[in-house]
Amino acid sequence: MNDFGQFAKSQGPKLVPFLVTIVLYFSLVRKDPQGELWTTVLKCLPIFALVFYVVAKGISLKKEYRRSLWILLGLVFSSGGDALLNINLFPFGMISFGVAHVFYISAFGWKPIKWFIGLLLYVAVSLCKFTGHYIRIPYLEYLKPPVVYFVHTKLDEILIIGVPIYCFLITTMLWRSLARAVDSRNFLAVFCAIGAILFVISDALIAVTMFVGVPLPCARLQIMITYYAAQFAIALSTADDGPALQRSLRKKIK
């Protein structure tokens, strides 16, 4: 408990800008009007605040901070994706988020590999893609793959190619975060995995509302709350980076 108190005391002040920008966004942006500069800025501010956190808690080009660097780059491209989505450039926003996931995958690493987790996730995604077409299970039919939706409605070809690639990247990101956390007793690694799960949930909510047309109650709130919580958890996982902090907070992470 004392360790957690010290952790909160040391990291809390650096997270104040994130909390302030979160309050500003949800207070001022009610209907999320797209294409307006002020809503785009307010939407990106919380992610910029997390970029500030990663830098403020300490970062350098040394090996001990490599994970922080990858996550920093992931946050930068995420903010770019937020801006592009808000000005109705969905394909380019998707590409920007895809690049962010590549950086997150690099940050989480490939040890331990945990093939079973990856296989389970890829099989689950594949089942979600095809089962809904043949078995009418409540709500499962809403999980039809975006790529099929695009084919049937003859949307831009970049989406037909890009959406499956994006699904692969975010699934891989989830796999690597879970693999890193499953054998770890460090709460930051577990918290990061929870953030990855929330990221997938946020994107799934976007898919069912934007592509399938499911009328979710307070859809924007659900999407943005899970999204900001996900990015917060991923950014906070860098708190134990660095030579001195590694010995105290990260010694049980393999």
Secondary structure, DSSP 4 states (H G I P E B T S, - for coil): -HHHHHHHHHHHHHHHHHHHHHHHHHHH-SS--TT-HHHHHHHHHHHHHHHHHHHHT---SSGGGHHHHHHHHHHHHHHHHHHHHHTT-HHHHHHHHHHHHHHHHHHH-SSS--HHHHHHHHHHHHHHHHHHHH---TTGGGG--HHHHHHHHT--HHHHHHHHHHHHHHHHHHHHHHHHHHT---HHHHHHHHHHHHHHHHHHHHHHHHTS----TTHHHHHHHHHHHHHHHHHHGGGG-SHHHHHHHSTT--
